[in-house]
Amino acid sequence: MNTKESLKNLFAQHVVNITFKKINNEERKMICTLKPDLLPAQEKKEQTKKKPENDNILPVWDLEQKAFRSFRVDSLINYSVVED
C-alpha cells in the first residue's frame, strides 16, 4: 500500500504517469510531478486561514494541464516512473 508520504517522495524525485479513480468513478490518467525544477515559480501569498491538510489527498503538478491537481491516495490504481 502506498502512503501519502512515500508517494510525495516519489513525485519529488520523478515525473510519474498515474491512473486513479475520480469521485464519479471515472478513471483519469495524469502525468505529474513535484520535482522542484519543474514546478512553477510561486508568488509569496499571505494566508489568513490555513486549511488543515487532508492526509489522503495529494496535490501534484499536472504537466499536461500546467496546473496543480489533486487525487486521493486511496484511489490510485497504478503508476509508473516516466523520467528521473
N, C-alpha and C positions, 0 to 999 in steps of 0.2 A: 504494500500500500504506500502511496506517495503522500508525504506530508507537505504542508504549505512551505515549510522551511526548506525541505530538500528540493522542491520544485523551484523555489525562489533562487536557491544557489545554482541550480542547473541553468535557469534563464539568465542569470547574471554573467554566465561564462559562455553561453552558446546562443545561436539562433535555432529555434525549435519549431518544428511543424507539429501542431497538436490537432486532435479531434476531440470534441466534447459535446455533451448533450445540453442544449439550451432548456430553459424552463418550460417552453412549449413542446418539448420532446424532439425538436428538430436537431439533427446533427450539424455542427458547424466546424469547419476547418479554418485554421488560422496559422500564419507564420509570424512568430512573435519572439521577443527578447526582452531582457532587462540589462543587456550589456551597456555599460555607461557610454562608450564611444558611439553607440547607435541611437541613444535617446536624444530627444530634442533639448536644446538649451531652455531651461525653465527660468522664468522670472521669479524673483522672490515675492511671495504673496503673504500678506498678513492674514492669519486665520484667527477669527474671533472665537469661533466654536469649532473644536476639533471633534469629528465624529469618531466614536470608538471603532477600532479595527475589527473586522469580521475575520475570525480565524479560518473560515472556509472559503473566502473569496480572495483570488489573486489577481491584482491588476498587472497587465503586461503591455508592452508597446507592440501594436499590430503594424508590421512592416508594410503591408499592402494598403491598409486604410490610413496609415500615418497618423494614428491616434491611439490613445490609451483605451484598452478594452479590458474587461474583467470576466473571469469564469470561476465557477465553483470547483474547488479541488476535487470534490467527490463526484463531479460529473465528467471528469477526464476519462476518455475512452482509451486513447493511445497517444503516443508522442514519439518523435524521432528527431535526433540532432541533425540539423541541416549543415551547419558550419560552426567552427570554433571561433 
